[in-house]
């Protein structure tokens, strides 16, 4: 039976609620810090968050590819492959997380040299970094656990895990900053504690899953097959494409933040608030992308081409509808929304001229964000890699020409060029996917 709009939404809505807690967490951190005495606190959290986004997003394939390979194993009803889809990325997560801790000092120094914020902002960013870096293995393991549960369509479990982690983080951030008055250190400490608790909870959910129990009870276990040469080759090819995709995305965000810093601490803070709102919009689409990824993965695992065609149709419909609705809502609610983040009148005034770019953003970026899920679910990732590389070239060209002429407006125009490019260049590859 082909998936209906109701079935698609039944999967997408919990995933939207799950994923949107991530940017809401960043929004709460920004809002909590934004109500403190100095804009350097907000700038420090913005720069510190950027550093961790660079570290962690580069390995975001740990969640995405885990979800895709797990969904394909579920479609083929193969528990051995489902467990292998968990164990391979777990090994990578622990190794990379340990390396981040070992190399924490050169990572911080190189990051601050690259972003080059004001001295007071850099000092606050260092406080934030030195605390959060100890959660690196936890964060990467959490990516894998969440991706595995998503791939099994355990949407209630993923919703529970994400919301629990982020609510704990939000509450602790408020307590540590507003009551304990630990400022930036309080925000970082809250995140570290929440990451640890999420890892414990996620591990419990995995161990209690039916797939894990059935695999444990089965007589034959293909331990060597987890890390066989042919299996690893397929996994690494997919992950390399996704890593390149993320590197392009992070290059764009790093350059955006660096140019924002060049306009002064107050404009950096204003752009940081607008970026947090952008993340909320983006993660709305990410929920649909996750639903599409799970369904296309199941379609590939079951060899069901008609199901693939149906999922693509559903992705088109809900992407376009969400783009119109989210842009309209921001247009209507932009002023009270921004005031939730800060009461600094200078920063608020600096956001005003650039609100229009966020109205345009969901219309420009929606297709690229959702069809990213369609392609990853099929583990056909070279179009994602290529579309992002081309979009980055267009972004750099726009940045080079527009910022000197139009200042911060030119910076936001370059941002929209990148968002539109990743949509258009990925959609171009759709006919090839339909022939698979």
Secondary structure, 3 states (H helix, E strand, C coil): CCCCHHHHHHHHHHHHHHHHHHHHHHHHHHHHHHCCCCHHHHHHHHHHHHHHHHHHHCCCHHHHHHHHHHHHHHHCCCHHHHHHHHHHHHHHHHHHHHHHHHCHHHHHHHHHHHHCCCHHHHHHHHHHHHHHHHHHHHHHHHHHHHHHHHHCCCHHHHHHHHHHHHHHHHHHHHHHHHHCCCHHHHHHHHHHHHHHHHHHHHHHHHHCCHHHHHHHHCCCCCCHHHHCHHHHHHHHHHHHHHHHHHHHHHHHHHHHHHHHHHCCHHHHHHHHHHHHHHHHHHHHHHHHHHHHHHHHHHHHHHCCHHHHHHHHHHHHHHHHHHHHHHHHHHHHHHHHHHHCCCCCHHHHHHHHCCHHHHHHHHHHHHHHHHHHHHHHHCCCCHHHHHHHHHHHHHHHHHHHHHHHHHHHHHHHHHHHHHHHHHHHHHHCCHHHHHCC
